[in-house]
Structure formats: C-alpha cells, structure tokens
C-alpha cells in the first residue's frame, strides 16, 4: 500500500480527526506552533489517481488557543471538541468555529486526549495529573462529570495518552506512555484489562476507527489496533 502526502510544511500538528458527509469529507487538525485549528476538504484525485486530494484548507479556530493536544469531531451535531492542555480546559464549537464555548474548565491539571460517542452523548478525556492520572467523562453539554477510572502504576499505567472508543461494545481504549501499554475498560470504568504491552520509547496515541470515526490518536478497526509510536 502506498502513502501519499496530503499536506506538507506543517509546524507541529498534534491532533487530527475526520468528518464524513454525503456531499464531502473533511479533515480537521491542530497545530500547536500556529495555535490554530485547521480544516481541509478531501476530494477525489481524478480517474488516474487512487488517492484523495486535500483542498480548501482554512483556519476554523484561530484565536485563544494554547497547545490544543486533543481533537474530536461530533459527526451528529457537527461540532468540534478539543482539549487545551496549557489552559487546562475543554472547548467546543461548530465545525466552522462559531458558537465557541468552554465546556469543562476546573479540576484539570494536564488533560491530553479526547474522544466522543455522540450516539449516547458522552465525552471522554484523559488527564496526567501527578498522583491522580485518570480518565473522565461527561455529557456532551458538560454535565454529569465523573471519574471513569483512576490510572495508577499498580495497574501498569500512569500517563494515559491516546484514547478511543468501541461504540458497539461501549468500551474505552487508551495507551499509557509511562508503561508503554494499551488498556481497555467499559464506559463506566469496570472490567479493566491490559490488552497490549510494548517495548516502546513513548506510546503517544491510539485511534479507534469503527467505520464512523478516524483519528490520528488510537485506531482500532474490527480487531486490529494500530499504535503510533514516537521512537
């Protein structure tokens, strides 16, 4: 399988997600040097090309960002959710950047990854807070916030990073950069399992792709887990 570069000359792109619609497909990504969130439209590359082309690149969020490390697309409500790791908050806006507001803003120390299940109206995110590393959840309106699971060294963890969801089984999956391992639990935090252990320098992200979602962070398709490692 070949690889095609869709866009070059990026500065420090951290998070990415995909939006599929009948009329067009789009990719959203964050750049923590520019401190902006971008959008590009995917179009067919022509009859002689098997690759799509990224066009109509635009900035959708251009002010008030400071290290947006996590990004997720709500494909049902057509909203963008992102984690501000320096500002210690989660924000949401329409996919064109309008109607922006802060969703969660307190009791965070080092939030990292974010993932959504719009079908049940839930947001999940990771936090590296020292001594209190955890995965939390809330409704997509920011209500009902709760700790899903504390991530501690006794369970082979401590730095929960990449995060994704199995919508069918209602399970969360996450990578842990401290133990270089992959873990899973149910949405309520029960039935924790360590499903993978790797001798990696830093397991950064993991994206779950179940025909509805694609993320540069943890990609799981059926029984296949793709791990991105920054060696």
N, C-alpha and C positions, 0 to 999 in steps of 0.2 A: 504494500500500500504506500503510495506516495504522500508527500507532505507539501502543502502549499502555504506560503506566507500570505496572509490576508492584509496585514499592515506592518510596516517596519518603522523604525525611528521612534519607538515608544521609549519613555524615560524610565518609569518604574511602575509597571502595571501589576497590580496585586490581585484583584478580584474580577471575575467575569461571569456573566450569566446570559442565557439565551431566551428569546421570546419567539414563539411560533404563532402565526396568524394565517388565515386563509389567503389574505392578499399579499403578505410579505413576512419575511423572517428578519429578526434583528438581533444584534449582539450588543450588550452593554458591558462596559468595563471601567475600572477606576485607575487613576494614575496618581500616586502619592507624591510625585515631584511637582506636577502641574496642580495638584489638589483639585481635580475635576472628575466628573463622571461623563463618559462619552457614550454615544450610540452610533452604530453603523448598520446599514441595511444590507442584507445578503440577497444577491440576485444571481440568476443562472449565468454561468460563464460563456454561454454560446454553445452551438451544436458541436463544436470541435473541442470543447473543454469539459472535463468531468468535474471540475471544481467550481464552487460558487465564488463570486467576487464581492468584496466589501465596498459599498459605495455610500454616498450621502452621509459622511461622517460629521457629526455635530456634537457640541457640548450641551448636555441637558442639565447638569448642575455645575455651576462654575464659581460660586462664592460660598464662604463659610465652611469649607472642608479642611480637615487636618488629619491626614492618614486614614482614609476610608479603606479599611482592610477587608471588609466583608460586604458582599452584594448579593441580593436575591430578587428575582422578578416574580411578582404576583401576576400570573398569567390570566387569572379570572377577573380580578379587579383592575388589571393593567396599571399596577403601581410598582415602584422601586423601593426596596428596603435596603438600608446599608448601616454598617457598624462604623462608628467613629472611634478608633482606638485611642487617639490622643485626647479627645474631648469626653471620652467615656460615656457615650450615648448611642442610641439607635434612632435613625431618622427614616421618614417615609415621604414620598412624593409621587405624583403621577409620572408616567413614563416620559413626559416632556419636561419634567422638573417643576411643574406648577403644583400648587396646594401643598407645599412642603411644610412638614411639622416634625417636632421631636416626639418620638414615641415613648422611649424609656430613657431616663436621664439621671437616675440616682442609684447608689449602691452598686456601682461598677468600678473596677479598677483597671482591668486590661481586657476588654471584650475583643474578640477576634473574628470568628466565623459566624455566619447566619444562614438559616435555611427555613423554608416556608412549606406548609401544607395548606394551600388555600381551600381545599375541599372541606377541611374541618376547621378552618380559620385559626391556625396556630402558627406562631413564630418560635423558633428555637435559636439559641445562640450560645457560644462558649465564652468563658471568662477565665483568664490565667491568674486571677488574684492570688497573691502569695499566701499559701496555707489554706486557701479556700477555693481552689480551682474547681470549676463546676460547669454544668450545662443547665441553662434556664429556659423557661418558656413563658409565653403569654398569649393572649388572643391577638389577632392582627390589628386590633384597635388599641393594644397596650394594656388591656385589663387582665386581671387574673394571673398576675405574675407569680411564678413559683420556681423553686429549685427542682429540676428534674433529677439530677444526680450530682453528688459531690465526686470529684475525680481525685483520688488520692494515690499515693505511691504504693500502698499496700495492695491495690488492685492493678498495679503496673501502669501508673499514669502520673499526671501532674501538670502537663501542658496541653490541654485539649485544643486542637487547632482546626483542621479541616472537619467539616460537618455536612452530613447529607441525610436524606430520609428515604425509607422504603414505604411508599404510600400504601401499598397493598397490605403489608404486614404491620403497618404503623410502628416501625422501628426507626430509631436514630442510629446512625453510624458516625464514628469520629476517629480521627487519627490523634495520636498523642506523641508530641515531638520530644518529650523527655524520655519515654521508654521505647520510642520507635515502634509503636504497635497500633493495631486497629481494634476498636471496641464497638459493641452494639448493645442496645437496651430497648425496651419498649418505650412508647411515648411517655408513660408515667414513671420511667426510670427503673422499673423492675426487670427481672430476667437479664441481668448484665452478663455479657460474655466477651472474652477476648478472642477475636476471630483471626488475628494475624500478628506475627511478631517478625520484625525485620532488623537486620544489622545495617541501619541507615544512619547517615550523619544528621539528618533533620527531616522527619516526615512532615512536610508542610501542609499539604492539603489532599483532600479526598473528595470526589464528587459523584453523586448518585444520579444516573440518567435512566429514568424509567419511562421512556417514550414521551414524557411531558416536559422534562427539565434537563438542562445541560449546564454544568458548572465546572469552572476550572479548578475548583477546590476538590472534591471526592467523587469519582464517577463509577457508579455501580449500574450495570445493565444485566438484568437477569441474575445469574450467579457470578458474574465477573466483576471484580473490583479492580479499578485502575488507580494506582497510587503515584502521585507526583512527588518526587524527592529532590530536594536541593542539596546535592552532594558537594 
